[in-house]
Amino acid sequence: MGTDRTGTAAPPSSTKEVQGGTDLLTLRAQLARAEKAARRAPTPVPVRPAQLSAKPVKPQREVDLAGVATDDFSLARAHARLREAVYEGHYHVCAHAIGHARAEGFLEHDIMQVLLAGRVRAVYPEDRRWLVCGYFEACGVALPLHVVVQHPYGRSSGHGGSEDAVLDIVTAFVPKHPHHIISRARLAVMLRYDDEQIRSRTAQVGNRAGHRSKGKWKRSA
């Protein structure tokens, strides 16, 4: 029991009220600090579904990378020369690339975008070719696009100077494995046996040969 200034005992109810008010202020301060800490905490990253998680890329075999240069110096030198030729207009799109563009739904503009914004992933010194990897957009979806460019030595556009050399865009295609580098053997087979002609066929009205007809609409009597 407390006492007041006159020395008389203070009523116990006032002491309980003071303690209750102090506890309430302490609780409010704790709640305020907890709210500030919750606002400062970073937003948790949503969990990606297991079926949408990216699968690890399998390492390529050494036999696939035989005869292919992937060092930084070769790639940087090839990329600088590639951009210079594209900016100067010293390039030629071959029929093989045009056939793949018609069949797979990309345009020459997409090939040029890959050559400028993509990156050289591999250099084939013996074949004088570069593999350029990038993306093109189709219906709002970004799809991978690989372009194979050949730089001829000793051949020019007609003036005989090396600065006038024309780069041949040998082929362009949508890869099945965009993170893998195409081996020399696979690239040679693709360029040798891949058909440049796009074959089309017009379907005839009616059933196929050997199939019975289900009948047609008949006029009413």
C-alpha positions as CSV (number, residue, x, y, z in Angstrom):
1,M,0.0,0.0,0.0
2,G,1.5,3.4,-1.0
3,T,1.4,6.8,0.8
4,D,0.6,10.3,-0.5
5,R,2.4,13.6,0.2
6,T,0.6,14.1,3.5
7,G,1.8,10.7,4.7
8,T,-1.6,9.1,4.5
9,A,-1.9,5.7,2.8
10,A,-3.0,5.9,-0.9
11,P,-5.9,3.7,-2.0
12,P,-4.8,0.5,-3.6
13,S,-7.2,1.0,-6.6
14,S,-5.1,4.0,-7.9
15,T,-1.9,1.9,-7.8
16,K,-3.5,-0.8,-9.9
17,E,-4.8,1.7,-12.4
18,V,-1.3,3.2,-12.9
19,Q,0.2,-0.3,-13.4
20,G,-2.5,-1.2,-15.8
21,G,-2.0,1.9,-17.9
22,T,1.8,1.3,-18.0
23,D,1.2,-2.3,-19.2
24,L,-1.1,-1.1,-21.9
25,L,1.4,1.5,-23.2
26,T,4.1,-1.2,-23.2
27,L,1.9,-3.5,-25.2
28,R,1.1,-0.8,-27.7
29,A,4.7,0.0,-28.2
30,Q,5.5,-3.7,-28.8
31,L,2.7,-4.0,-31.3
32,A,4.0,-0.9,-33.1
33,R,7.5,-2.3,-33.3
34,A,6.2,-5.6,-34.6
35,E,4.2,-3.8,-37.4
36,K,7.3,-1.8,-38.4
37,A,9.4,-4.9,-38.5
38,A,6.7,-6.7,-40.7
39,R,6.6,-3.8,-43.1
40,R,10.4,-3.8,-43.5
41,A,10.7,-7.5,-44.0
42,P,11.2,-8.4,-47.8
43,T,8.3,-10.0,-49.7
44,P,8.9,-13.8,-49.9
45,V,9.6,-15.2,-53.3
46,P,6.7,-17.3,-54.5
47,V,7.5,-21.0,-54.8
48,R,7.8,-22.2,-58.4
49,P,5.8,-25.3,-59.2
50,A,7.9,-28.5,-59.6
51,Q,6.6,-29.1,-63.1
52,L,7.7,-25.6,-64.3
53,S,11.2,-25.7,-62.8
54,A,14.1,-25.7,-65.3
55,K,15.8,-29.0,-65.8
56,P,19.6,-29.1,-65.6
57,V,21.3,-29.2,-69.0
58,K,23.3,-32.4,-69.6
59,P,27.0,-31.9,-70.2
60,Q,28.0,-32.4,-73.8
61,R,30.4,-35.1,-74.7
62,E,34.0,-34.2,-75.7
63,V,33.5,-35.8,-79.1
64,D,30.8,-33.3,-79.8
65,L,33.1,-30.4,-79.1
66,A,36.0,-31.7,-81.1
67,G,37.2,-29.1,-83.7
68,V,35.0,-26.4,-82.1
69,A,36.6,-23.3,-80.5
70,T,34.7,-21.9,-77.5
71,D,37.4,-19.6,-75.9
72,D,36.6,-16.0,-75.1
73,F,39.1,-14.6,-77.5
74,S,37.8,-16.4,-80.6
75,L,34.2,-15.7,-79.7
76,A,34.8,-11.9,-79.1
77,R,36.8,-11.6,-82.3
78,A,34.1,-13.4,-84.3
79,H,31.3,-11.3,-82.8
80,A,33.1,-8.0,-83.6
81,R,33.6,-9.0,-87.2
82,L,30.0,-10.3,-87.5
83,R,28.5,-7.0,-86.3
84,E,30.7,-5.0,-88.6
85,A,29.6,-7.0,-91.6
86,V,25.9,-6.8,-90.7
87,Y,26.1,-3.0,-90.2
88,E,27.8,-2.6,-93.5
89,G,25.3,-4.9,-95.3
90,H,28.0,-7.4,-96.4
91,Y,25.9,-10.5,-95.9
92,H,23.9,-12.9,-98.0
93,V,21.0,-15.1,-96.9
94,C,21.3,-18.5,-98.5
95,A,18.4,-20.6,-99.7
96,H,18.8,-23.1,-96.9
97,A,18.1,-20.3,-94.3
98,I,15.1,-19.1,-96.3
99,G,13.7,-22.6,-96.4
100,H,13.9,-23.0,-92.7
101,A,12.4,-19.5,-92.2
102,R,9.4,-20.4,-94.2
103,A,8.9,-23.7,-92.5
104,E,9.5,-22.6,-88.9
105,G,7.8,-19.2,-89.0
106,F,10.6,-16.6,-88.6
107,L,11.7,-13.8,-90.9
108,E,14.9,-12.3,-92.2
109,H,14.5,-9.5,-89.6
110,D,14.6,-12.1,-86.9
111,I,17.8,-13.5,-88.3
112,M,19.4,-10.0,-88.3
113,Q,18.2,-9.4,-84.7
114,V,20.0,-12.6,-83.6
115,L,23.2,-11.6,-85.4
116,L,23.2,-8.2,-83.7
117,A,21.7,-9.0,-80.2
118,G,22.7,-12.6,-79.9
119,R,26.1,-14.0,-79.1
120,V,28.5,-16.3,-80.8
121,R,28.6,-19.6,-79.0
122,A,31.0,-21.6,-81.1
123,V,33.6,-21.1,-83.8
124,Y,34.4,-23.9,-86.4
125,P,37.9,-23.0,-87.6
126,E,38.2,-25.7,-90.2
127,D,34.8,-24.9,-91.7
128,R,35.2,-21.1,-91.3
129,R,31.8,-21.0,-89.6
130,W,30.2,-19.4,-86.5
131,L,27.2,-20.5,-84.5
132,V,25.2,-17.5,-83.3
133,C,22.5,-18.1,-80.7
134,G,19.6,-15.7,-79.9
135,Y,15.8,-15.5,-79.6
136,F,13.0,-14.2,-81.8
137,E,9.4,-13.4,-80.8
138,A,6.4,-15.2,-82.2
139,C,2.9,-14.5,-80.9
140,G,4.3,-13.0,-77.7
141,V,6.5,-16.0,-77.0
142,A,10.3,-15.9,-77.1
143,L,11.7,-18.8,-79.1
144,P,15.4,-19.8,-79.5
145,L,17.0,-19.3,-82.9
146,H,20.4,-20.5,-84.0
147,V,22.1,-19.0,-87.1
148,V,25.1,-20.5,-88.8
149,V,27.4,-18.0,-90.6
150,Q,30.3,-18.7,-92.9
151,H,33.1,-16.2,-93.4
152,P,35.0,-16.8,-96.7
153,Y,38.7,-16.2,-96.9
154,G,40.1,-15.1,-100.2
155,R,36.7,-14.3,-101.7
156,S,35.2,-10.8,-101.8
157,S,32.2,-9.0,-103.3
158,G,34.2,-8.0,-106.4
159,H,36.9,-5.5,-105.3
160,G,39.4,-8.0,-104.0
161,G,39.7,-6.5,-100.6
162,S,39.2,-8.4,-97.3
163,E,37.0,-5.6,-96.0
164,D,34.5,-6.3,-98.8
165,A,34.1,-10.0,-97.9
166,V,30.5,-11.1,-97.8
167,L,29.3,-13.3,-95.0
168,D,27.1,-16.2,-96.0
169,I,24.2,-16.9,-93.7
170,V,24.2,-20.6,-94.3
171,T,21.2,-21.7,-92.3
172,A,18.9,-20.6,-89.4
173,F,16.7,-22.9,-87.4
174,V,14.8,-23.4,-84.1
175,P,17.0,-25.8,-82.1
176,K,15.7,-28.7,-80.1
177,H,18.3,-28.2,-77.4
178,P,19.1,-24.5,-77.4
179,H,21.8,-24.7,-74.8
180,H,23.9,-27.3,-76.6
181,I,26.5,-26.5,-79.2
182,I,26.1,-28.4,-82.5
183,S,29.0,-30.6,-83.4
184,R,30.8,-30.4,-86.8
185,A,29.5,-33.8,-87.8
186,R,25.9,-32.9,-86.9
187,L,26.1,-29.6,-88.7
188,A,27.6,-31.2,-91.8
189,V,24.8,-33.8,-92.0
190,M,22.2,-31.2,-91.5
191,L,23.5,-29.0,-94.3
192,R,24.1,-32.0,-96.6
193,Y,20.9,-33.9,-96.3
194,D,18.4,-31.3,-95.2
195,D,16.0,-30.5,-98.0
196,E,16.0,-26.9,-99.2
197,Q,12.7,-27.3,-101.1
198,I,9.5,-26.8,-99.1
199,R,7.1,-29.4,-100.3
200,S,3.4,-28.6,-100.0
201,R,0.2,-30.6,-100.9
202,T,-3.3,-29.4,-101.4
203,A,-5.9,-31.6,-99.8
204,Q,-8.8,-32.6,-102.1
205,V,-12.4,-32.3,-101.0
206,G,-13.9,-35.7,-100.1
207,N,-12.7,-38.8,-98.4
208,R,-9.4,-40.5,-98.9
209,A,-9.0,-43.4,-101.2
210,G,-10.2,-46.7,-99.6
211,H,-12.5,-45.0,-97.1
212,R,-16.2,-45.2,-97.4
213,S,-18.2,-42.0,-97.6
214,K,-20.5,-41.0,-94.8
215,G,-22.9,-39.5,-97.1
216,K,-23.9,-36.0,-98.0
217,W,-26.8,-33.7,-97.3
218,K,-29.7,-34.5,-99.6
219,R,-32.4,-32.1,-100.8
220,S,-35.7,-32.5,-99.2
221,A,-38.6,-33.7,-101.4
